[in-house]
Amino acid sequence: MKAHELRDLTLTELQARLKDERDVLQNLRFSKSVTGQLENPARLRNHRREVARLETIINEKSSAE
């Protein structure tokens, strides 16, 4: 999801999405450690960036309040 689309969400929705993204990222890291490889290694990077994007927007919104 793009940053401008995320900025339209509420703080609780952003926190819920952050939790979901972290869970997906943890599962990807676990499957990589068990099998040694991923079907699509770019997913790891994409989810890591999505977590960073969400954390940035959450910090922006919380400091604005």
URBEL-V630665 format. One record per pair of residues at least 6 apart in sequence whose ideal C-beta (glycine too) atoms are under 8 Angstrom apart, sorted by sequence separation. I is the first residue (numbers start at 1). J is the second residue. D is the distance in whole Angstrom. If there is no record, write none. Layout:
I;J;D / I;J;D
This chain:
32;38;5 / 38;44;7 / 31;38;7 / 6;14;7 / 9;17;7 / 32;41;8 / 28;38;7 / 6;17;8 / 32;44;7 / 28;43;6 / 29;44;7 / 1;17;8 / 28;44;5 / 25;44;7 / 28;47;6 / 25;47;5 / 24;47;5 / 25;48;6 / 21;47;6 / 25;51;6 / 21;50;5 / 22;51;6 / 21;51;5 / 18;51;7 / 21;54;6 / 18;54;4 / 17;54;6 / 18;55;7 / 14;54;6 / 18;58;7 / 14;57;6 / 15;58;7 / 14;58;5 / 6;53;7 / 11;58;7 / 14;61;7 / 6;54;7 / 1;50;7 / 3;53;6 / 7;57;6 / 11;61;5 / 6;57;5 / 11;62;7 / 3;56;8 / 7;60;8 / 3;57;7 / 7;61;8
